[in-house]
Amino acid sequence: MSGDAAPEQPFLRVVRGDATPEEVAALVAVLGSLGPAEPARARRTPEWSAHHRKVRRPLAHGPGGWRSSGLPQ
């Protein structure tokens, strides 16, 4: 290690109360076992709000147009 490294900060500091060494050791063990936080996963865009669902084909005009508007093509 290099000699110009800053001194390490304590892992845990008791601010209020009088914790026993066993209690502090148990707390350090639990917090140390948690490990680093996982990065947030990218959220998928739900299919129901997808842009292509907002756009529809034009409705047919003329006789029978209302009937053909509900038929699959």
Secondary structure, 3 states (H helix, E strand, C coil): CCCCCCCCCCCCCCCCCCCCHHHHHHHHHHHHHHCCCCCCCCCCCCHHHCHHHCCCCCCCCCCCHHHHCCCCC
